[in-house]
Amino acid sequence: MKKFLVENLSVRYSDDNESLRSINMEIEANAITVLFGPAGGGKSTFLRVLNRLNDLADVKEMKGQVLFNGVNILDPNLDVIDLRRKIGMVFSRPVPLPLSIYENVAYGLRMAGERSKAKLDDAVEKALRLSVLWDEVYDRLDASGYAISGGQQQRLCLARVLALEPEVIMLDEPTSALDPVSTSKIESLLIELKEKYTIILAPHNVQQAARVADDAAFFLMGELIEFSSGKEMFMTPKDKRTQDYVMGRFG
């Protein structure tokens, strides 16, 4: 089942830098799609387009369409708040709110108007369990979100997204600042979560991309060079530029 259909997507910023050029891609539901390539290739811009975070950037022109469940999310009349609830974003460096662990997870629900203590309790526990953090923090939910390790903070930020019950989880280099043990936990977690969610990941290196990808997209200087299954991309890429990047010849 297709979750996103991207057709002829181009993005140009106000300084006339073209970040994306004629991107065409289909993203499957309940799979991990990785976007990889050198810095400046357009991966982060592409992620921001998918939940309209580019509305906050200095974009001069955007062309094409992005269908999410058949609806063009670039429609100016679209309810962007509702879209961002369905398509959550986790950034490279965990940024807990200056609140308790509990309130970090409950924050989005409170902003959406939820006032029931019982419903908030259930949602917080469920999200922390899904993010494999509950067993580590259940007895200190009143502690500050800053009082836990970096790897735990990243899972806390993921729990904050999961509490809103999104359809899609996007992650932009979520393990770039983490140690190998925490990185492994996040990767294992994402593989489990794809049973319930569509996951789009911009990993911080090719090795991580190869470990978790069901499908993979190679971005270079604003172009989508190649898109295929993860196995095909990292074992038998078709484009020489992809081959060179995967083999570490540049980047």
N, C-alpha and C positions, 0 to 999 in steps of 0.2 A: 504494500500500500504506500502510495506517495504522500508524504507529509508536506513537502515544498516542491513547487515547480518554478524554477527561475528562468526567465526568458529575456534574452538580450539586455541584461542589466548593465548599465554604465553609470559611474559616479564621477563627477568632476567637482573639485573643491574651488573655492573662490579665488585662490591664488593660481588657478588654471592648471593645477596638477590633476591629472586624471588617475584616480585611484583604482577604478575597475573599468574594464573594457569588454563589453559584449559577453557577459557571463551567461552561460546556459547550463543548467544543472537540475537534476531531480534528486531529492533527498528522501530516502525511505524512512517510514515509521519504524520504531522499535529496532533501531540499528545505531551503531556508532559511526558517524561520518567524520573523518578527520580532514582538516584543511592544513596543508603544510607547505613550506617553502621559505625562502630567505626573508629576512625582515624587510618591510616595505613592499611586500608583494601584493597586499590587498586583503589578507586574511581577516584582520581585525575590522576593517571597513565592511567586509561582507557580513561578519557577525552582527555588527551594529545595524546594518540595513534590516536584518531579519526581525529585530524587535523595535525598529524605528528610533534607536538611540542616535542615529545620524541626524534626527530632527534638532539635536542640540549642538551639532557641528556646523561649520561654515561651508555648507554645500551650495555650490552654484547651480548644478544641474544634475538631475537624476532621470535616467531613461529606462524603459523596459517595464517589466512587471514581475512581481514575486507573489505567487499564489500559495497561500497557507490554508489547507483544507478547502481549496477551491476559491478562496477569497483573496483579492489583490490587496495586500497589506500596504501598498504605496498609495492607496486611495486617500486623498486628503481628508475625507469625511470619516475615516475609520476611527473607532474608539481606541486610541493608543494605550490608555491605561489598561483596558481589558486585554489588549494584545500582549502587553508586557507581563500581565499575570499569567497568560498561557505560555509565553516564551520567556523563561527565566534566564538570567545571565550571572555567571560566576567569573570574577576577574582574576588576573594573575596573582595579585597579592591580596591575601585575606584582609578585609577591613571590617572587623566587628564594630557594631555600634557601641557607644559608651553606655552600655546597659548590661544587665545580667544576662547569663546564658539563656535563661527562659525568655526574657523580653526580646533578645536578639531574634529568636525564632518566631515569637508571637507578633513581632512588629508589623509585618505586612498584613496579617489578619486584622490587627487592631485598626490599621489605616483603612482597611476595607470595611470597617464598621462592626466587626465581631466583638461582642461584649460578654458573651456567655463564658464564665470561668471554666465550666466543665468542657465546653467545646474547645476552648483554647488549650486546656490541659491535654486533652486527647490529641489535638493537632501537633502540639509541641513534642509530645512523646513519640508519636508516629514519625514525625520528620527526623527526630534525633535517632530513632531506630533505623530508619531508611538510610541515614548517612553514617551508620555504624559508629555512632558517638554516644548513644544512650548509656551503655554499660560503663563508660568512662566518666560521665558527668552527672548521672541521675541523682547522686547524693549531694550535689553542689550547684543546683540550678540557679541559686541566688548569687553565685559568684560572678565576678565580672567576666565578660567575654574576652577581656585582655589577659585573664589569669591562666589561660590554657596555652598549650604549645602551638607553634605555627601550623603543624599538620592538623591539629584539632580545630584551630581557628578556620582553616580552609573548609573542613567538613561542617563547621558551624555555619559558615556562609552558604554552603550547599543546602543545609537543613532549612535555612531561612527561605531559600527558593522553593524547596520541596513542600514547605508548609502551605504554600499557596496552591498546591496540586496543579502544577503546570502540565502541559502536554509535551513541551520541549525544554531541554536543559542545554544551554550553550556555555562553554567554558573556554576562556582565553588564557592559555598557558597556566593552568591552575596549579601545576607542581613546580614551576620554575624556581621558586624560593624554598623548596622543601628538600629534606634529606631523603635518601633512597628508601628507607622503611616507610615514611609517610607517603612517598610517591607511589610505592607498591600498593598501599592501602587504598589510595584514591583510584588507581587504575582498576583494582579488583572490584571496588565499589561501582565504578561506571559500568563494568561488564555485567554486574548484577542488575543495575538500575535499568538497563536497556530493555528488560522484560516489560517494564511499565512505561518507559519514557523514550522519546526520540532524543538522541544525544548528538550534539555537534561540538567537536573539540578542535581547537587550534593548539596542538601540543608544542612543547618548547624544543623538541628535537626529533629527528627522523626515527630514532630507536623507539621512542614512545609511540609515535604514529604507527609503526609496524606492529607493535605489541597489541594494540587495542582496536585497530581499524577493521570495520566490516566493509566500508567503502572509503575511498581516499581521493582527495582533490589536490593537485599540485598547482600552486599559484606562483607566478613569476612576473614581477613588474606590472601588476594589474591585470594579467591575463590568466585564464584557466587553461593551463597547458595540457593537462591530462586528467581524466576522471575514470576510475574503474574500481573493481573490488580491491580490498586491501591486499589480498594475496597476490593478485596480478600486479598491482602497482609496485610492490616492494620486491617481487621476485622476477617479473618479466615486464618492466615498463616499456612502453612503445616509443616514446619520444626520447631522443638523445639527451635533451636538457634534463628530463626527469632522471634518466640513468645517471648522468653526471652528478646530480644533486644527491641522489640516494647513495651513490658510491663515495660521496664526500669530496668530490673534485672541485666544488665551489660552494659558497654559502657561509 
